Amino acid sequence: MKILKFFLICILAHIQMASAQHSNDPQTNNEWSFDEQDAVPDNIPPPEGIADANRPVVGVKKVLVAVVNWEGENTLDKSLIERHTLSTDPDSLRSYILAASKGKLTLDGSVIAFTSGPRPELCKSGSPMPLSLATQEGAKAAAAQGLDPANFDFLINIISCGGYGSAYVPGRIIGVYGPTKSPHVYKHEFGHNLGYQHGKTYVRCQKSGDTVTAPAGCTTVQYGDTGDTLSGGGTLYPAFNRWYSGWLDPSQAKTINVSGLYHLGVLGGSETQLYLIERPGSPSGALNYMSLEYRQPTIFDNFPPTDNRVTGIWVRFSTKASSNSNIINTQLDSTPETSSGADPTLQPGRTLIDDEAGIKVKVCTTNHTGATFAVAVRGETLPSCTPTTDPASTALPF
């Protein structure tokens, strides 16, 4: 099979320059700009009888991290890479996945070091981003240790070859092509392995008073979602991604089919963390939703308590493709009157109208325990924001 060589492009000159003392600071990671091509399509069909081999991803998964230095070089620091990936460091990939999955997915395994031959010509010029070369070198490293890559669920192969990284989406193989000072690239590329595509954002939507209309009339831009590690952010994966990966219980993720008042708990808590409102007109076999989540500060984002991102509801238009195991989020910038991308949430007193889907959403109240909002479906009248108990909702469709 001919392997396409795709890559991740950072605004900074090298991937290691994107680090900071707190690598998941939302402002730091908002400087990243990703190229669609760092997500390499995996055309290998799932095993027979399994419709979606990439969901759920739970339990203990074995990861082999291969650190390959070229002959006579010591560019890659095994101890630092181990800290960034499989260690118990609070900011490691392992800790990040434990937090995002709330303990439902644990990454375990080995970090091995290997010295290969002389630096290849391919890695002497520019930034070739060779996923196939990294995979081959990782296999050599495994063989030298008496290990079989087939016995591991995920492979992270690291070589020095121009910087940046790429991964199969969905899949089990990641390539990183230079030293990093932050674990961000591993979190981003691991998200691709889980089936997460790069996110987008609806900006410059129509606004009248406290009402925003979307997605009709909005402009779509790539990335810009500081609440999505696959879209330039540095915090934990969005609720829709966690649900797709099987990390939310049925009581924590619900669909809305009836107009009324609803309560949304804090993402990562025990209450309902995700509401989905199905939008009509999805392609055959695809699923198209408006997804709603509510966040409070965590160690992975460090949002101030008065930050827009923890005082309003995140609105995304979320899709699961019919042809493969991919999902994609398009964030709504609910404050189109500002030029900032760091104030995207729908604030209390504001209303979203989705005329295409006949959906209206108004945020009633928010506090540190959750958010209350009113929803109208099928073009019905929006309920008023009056106190009510959390209504029952239907189970997820799949």
C-alpha positions, 0 to 999 in steps of 0.5 A: 500500500502506498503510504501518503506522507502527511504532516502537521504544520506549526506557526512556529519554526519547530515543534519544540518552540511551541512549548511553555511552562504549562504546555496546555495553556490555552493561549499558548496552544492557540498559536498552533495552526494545523494542516489537514494533511497531518491526519493520514487516512487509514483505508484498512477496513475493520475486522469482519463483523465489526462496523466500527473498530474504533469505538469504544476505546476503553480498558488498558491499551498497550503502547510502544514508544520507540525513540530512535536516534541516528548513528553518532547523534543524541538528538532525542532524549528518552527520559523526556519523551517518557515523561511526555508519554507514558509517565505519571507526570500530570501533563503526560499523554497517559495522564491526559487520557486518564482525565479525558476518559475519567479512568475508562482508558489507561495507556500502559506499555514501554518506552524503548531507545534504539540507535539506528544507522547514519542519518538518511538523506531524506532527513537532511533536507527540509521537513519531509515528515516521513510516517513510513520511515518512522514506522520502519525505524520503530520496527527495528527498535522493537526487534532489537528489544525482542518485541513484536509491534503487533502485540501493542495496541498503539505505536508511537515512533519518534525519529529526528527528521525535520520536526512535526508529527502525523498519525493515521485517523483512525488507527494505531500508529503515530510518527513524531519527527523531532524533539519536543518540549511539550506533550501537546503533539502526542495528545493531538496525534493520539486524537487522530488515532482515536478517529478525531479529525481537525476541528473548524469554527463558524465565525462572523455569524449573523447577530441581532441583539442577544440572538445569534443565527447559525450555521446559515450565513456564517463563515467557516474557518479551520481550527480556532477551537481552544476547547479542542486539542484537534483544533488548536486548543490545549485542553481536554477533548470535547464531550462529543469526542469522549462520547464517541470513544465510549467514555461517557455513560448513557446517563451522561450523554443524552439526546433532546427530542422535546422542547423544554428546560434542561440542566447540563452538568460540568464536563468531567463530572457525574451529571449529564455532560453532553446533550445532542440535538439531531439535525435533519438532512444528514447524508445517508448513514451519517449522524449530524448533531448540535452538541452542547457542553459546559466546562469549568477550569481544569489543570489542563486549561487553567481558564480563569473563573470569569473566562467566557469559556467557563461561564457559558455553553459550548456549541458545536456542530458535530458529525460522525461520517458514514463511510469511516470511523471519523468524527469532526466538530465545528465550533460556533463562535457565539460572540461574533461581535468580538474579534477574539477566538477565546470567547466562543460560548453562548452566554446566559441570556443569549439565544441561538437560532438554527433555522435549517434544523428548526432548533432554538437554544437559550442559556438561562443560568450558569454557575460552577455546578452547571448550566440551565438552558431552554430548547425548542425543536421542530420550529416550536416556541422557545420555552421561558427560563423558569425553574424546573427539574431536569427532565428525562431525555432519551438514550443515545441512538447508538 
